[in-house]
Amino acid sequence: MARVLVVGAGLTGSVCAALLRGAALGRIAVWDKARGAGGRMSTSSSARDAACIADLGAQYITLETEGAEARRSFYEELLSHGVLKPLTAPIEGMVVKEGSCNYVAPQGMSSVVKYYLKQSGADVFYEHHVTCISLQDGKWEVSRKMGPPEQFDVVVLTMPVPQILQLQGDIVNIINESQKQQLESASYSSRYALGLFYEAGTRIDVPWAAQYITDNPCIRFISIDNKKRNIESPEIGPSVVVHTTVMFGSEHLDSDPAEVQQLILNHLERIVPSLPKPASIKCQKWRYSQVTKAVPNCLGQMILHTQPLLICGGDGFTFSNFSGCIDSAMSLAEAVKSHL
Ligand SMILES: Cc1cc2nc3c(=O)[nH]c(=O)nc-3n(C[C@H](O)[C@H](O)[C@H](O)COP(=O)(O)OP(=O)(O)OC[C@H]3O[C@@H](n4cnc5c(N)ncnc54)[C@H](O)[C@@H]3O)c2cc1C
């Protein structure tokens, strides 16, 4: 029975683990360095009230008409389980493609990832930061920042491409020169996200649920997150999410987080002066936000070593949205199954 490790509890890793369930495998483990599920589809809670949540990464999911057939069952399953609901709240400045539909996750984007992790039946471990992958007796020995190394027959990597290239051990020499060039050519934008959490009963008096901003050097998107998710309740405080522009993100990538937070708040006050004072704030840096150039000439994954199998995927091998992750996860799962 093969022991499989999926590194990354983001959308690609969780869907891949779910697709591998039932294939003639031993147990599947999912490791993530973070403290919870979601990756760039994570949902944060207020420091004061765990029920007050906000999506600091992905905001909504779009089902495009093009090439939708293979992916349609994924959307339908999530809709039928109530994990996704149609986006009905007004979003100003959103470019709506003809024939496409948008969906939100009422319980936050991480609920989508949690749904697949549950489906997978995998053993999921957080705060497992993989640092080193080496060959040992025909298996992969995977080391992490804290705790002993463990051995696996198959390893699937789903983190952003630059983080794959940071891994140490035999993997460094296993990635051949042409693959290294392909991987190094992938690029990502960077941006900050701010989550503002309010006390229950606070009124946020704006006519929109979210809006894209086109004339501000710092802020690109503002959302009244609970209104966007169509959850407005007197018992749970509202939350606001702000995404910066890519330019602001890259200019302040290594600045002091407290200063960055204040700069964003200053711009926000000018754009929406009526916003009340939040009870708590979270500032999130997305160093690898969205893929601007995917790994070229690969169909959603790249095999780094065949026997034992070491394979990588994620939105860096397709494109940065729900469909891109589904495509990569399907491609990863097919490749793993055909090796078993
Ligand atoms: C601000 C923002 C807005 C977005 N908006 C949308 C949107 O509206 N709609 C949409 O569809 N998409 C959107 N996206 C894109 C979408 O979030 C991503 O395409 C998707 O989440 C990528 O999933 P993934 O599983 O491939 O990667 P990730 O979500 O990055 O998952 C990789 C996981 O690997 C873990 N990891 C990394 N290194 C290690 C290590 N060494 N050891 C262990 N674990 C590790 C990380 O903690 C992470 O959980 C947005 C993204 C951002 C950042």
The ligand as an SDF file (V2000), in Angstrom:
LIG
                    3D

 53 58  0  0  0  0  0  0  0  0999 V2000
   -5.9000   38.4050   -2.8560 C   0  0  0  0  0  0  0  0  0  0  0  0
   -6.3490   37.2540   -3.7140 C   0  0  0  0  0  0  0  0  0  0  0  0
   -7.5800   37.3170   -4.3550 C   0  0  0  0  0  0  0  0  0  0  0  0
   -8.0150   36.2340   -5.1510 C   0  0  0  0  0  0  0  0  0  0  0  0
   -9.2610   36.2840   -5.7050 N   0  0  0  0  0  0  0  0  0  0  0  0
   -9.7560   35.1660   -6.3000 C   0  0  0  0  0  0  0  0  0  0  0  0
  -11.1300   35.1030   -6.6530 C   0  0  0  0  0  0  0  0  0  0  0  0
  -11.9110   36.0230   -6.4030 O   0  0  0  0  0  0  0  0  0  0  0  0
  -11.5580   33.9530   -7.2590 N   0  0  0  0  0  0  0  0  0  0  0  0
  -10.7350   32.8840   -7.4900 C   0  0  0  0  0  0  0  0  0  0  0  0
  -11.2050   31.8480   -8.0200 O   0  0  0  0  0  0  0  0  0  0  0  0
   -9.4250   32.9230   -7.1460 N   0  0  0  0  0  0  0  0  0  0  0  0
   -8.9300   34.0300   -6.5490 C   0  0  0  0  0  0  0  0  0  0  0  0
   -7.6280   34.0590   -6.1300 N   0  0  0  0  0  0  0  0  0  0  0  0
   -6.7300   32.9570   -6.5260 C   0  0  0  0  0  0  0  0  0  0  0  0
   -6.9400   31.7060   -5.6760 C   0  0  0  0  0  0  0  0  0  0  0  0
   -6.9990   32.0490   -4.3260 O   0  0  0  0  0  0  0  0  0  0  0  0
   -5.7670   30.7600   -5.9480 C   0  0  0  0  0  0  0  0  0  0  0  0
   -5.6990   30.4660   -7.3300 O   0  0  0  0  0  0  0  0  0  0  0  0
   -5.9050   29.4280   -5.1890 C   0  0  0  0  0  0  0  0  0  0  0  0
   -6.2840   29.6180   -3.8620 O   0  0  0  0  0  0  0  0  0  0  0  0
   -4.5810   28.6660   -5.2860 C   0  0  0  0  0  0  0  0  0  0  0  0
   -4.7250   27.4280   -4.6160 O   0  0  0  0  0  0  0  0  0  0  0  0
   -3.4910   26.4170   -4.5120 P   0  0  0  0  0  0  0  0  0  0  0  0
   -3.9750   25.2750   -3.6780 O   0  0  0  0  0  0  0  0  0  0  0  0
   -2.9760   26.1120   -5.8800 O   0  0  0  0  0  0  0  0  0  0  0  0
   -2.3440   27.2190   -3.7570 O   0  0  0  0  0  0  0  0  0  0  0  0
   -2.3520   27.8210   -2.2240 P   0  0  0  0  0  0  0  0  0  0  0  0
   -3.7280   28.2470   -1.8530 O   0  0  0  0  0  0  0  0  0  0  0  0
   -1.2640   28.8050   -2.2020 O   0  0  0  0  0  0  0  0  0  0  0  0
   -2.0020   26.5280   -1.3610 O   0  0  0  0  0  0  0  0  0  0  0  0
   -0.6840   26.1140   -1.1420 C   0  0  0  0  0  0  0  0  0  0  0  0
   -0.5310   25.7120    0.3150 C   0  0  0  0  0  0  0  0  0  0  0  0
    0.8130   25.2470    0.5220 O   0  0  0  0  0  0  0  0  0  0  0  0
    1.2280   25.6430    1.7970 C   0  0  0  0  0  0  0  0  0  0  0  0
    2.6950   25.6320    1.7930 N   0  0  0  0  0  0  0  0  0  0  0  0
    3.5560   26.4490    1.1230 C   0  0  0  0  0  0  0  0  0  0  0  0
    4.8190   26.1030    1.3500 N   0  0  0  0  0  0  0  0  0  0  0  0
    4.7700   25.0310    2.1990 C   0  0  0  0  0  0  0  0  0  0  0  0
    5.7730   24.2230    2.8160 C   0  0  0  0  0  0  0  0  0  0  0  0
    7.0860   24.4300    2.5940 N   0  0  0  0  0  0  0  0  0  0  0  0
    5.3670   23.2160    3.6510 N   0  0  0  0  0  0  0  0  0  0  0  0
    4.0450   22.9810    3.8810 C   0  0  0  0  0  0  0  0  0  0  0  0
    3.0660   23.7270    3.3230 N   0  0  0  0  0  0  0  0  0  0  0  0
    3.4290   24.7330    2.4900 C   0  0  0  0  0  0  0  0  0  0  0  0
    0.6160   27.0140    2.0060 C   0  0  0  0  0  0  0  0  0  0  0  0
    0.5020   27.3130    3.3900 O   0  0  0  0  0  0  0  0  0  0  0  0
   -0.7310   26.8580    1.3010 C   0  0  0  0  0  0  0  0  0  0  0  0
   -1.7670   26.5220    2.2180 O   0  0  0  0  0  0  0  0  0  0  0  0
   -7.1710   35.0940   -5.3300 C   0  0  0  0  0  0  0  0  0  0  0  0
   -5.9500   35.0520   -4.6500 C   0  0  0  0  0  0  0  0  0  0  0  0
   -5.5490   36.0950   -3.8420 C   0  0  0  0  0  0  0  0  0  0  0  0
   -4.2590   35.9870   -3.0780 C   0  0  0  0  0  0  0  0  0  0  0  0
  1  2  1  0
  2  3  1  0
  2 52  2  0
  3  4  2  0
  4  5  1  0
  4 50  1  0
  5  6  2  0
  6  7  1  0
  6 13  1  0
  7  8  2  0
  7  9  1  0
  9 10  1  0
 10 11  2  0
 10 12  1  0
 12 13  2  0
 13 14  1  0
 14 15  1  0
 14 50  1  0
 15 16  1  0
 16 17  1  0
 16 18  1  0
 18 19  1  0
 18 20  1  0
 20 21  1  0
 20 22  1  0
 22 23  1  0
 23 24  1  0
 24 25  2  0
 24 26  1  0
 24 27  1  0
 27 28  1  0
 28 29  2  0
 28 30  1  0
 28 31  1  0
 31 32  1  0
 32 33  1  0
 33 34  1  0
 33 48  1  0
 34 35  1  0
 35 36  1  0
 35 46  1  0
 36 37  1  0
 36 45  1  0
 37 38  2  0
 38 39  1  0
 39 40  1  0
 39 45  2  0
 40 41  1  0
 40 42  2  0
 42 43  1  0
 43 44  2  0
 44 45  1  0
 46 47  1  0
 46 48  1  0
 48 49  1  0
 50 51  2  0
 51 52  1  0
 52 53  1  0
M  END
$$$$
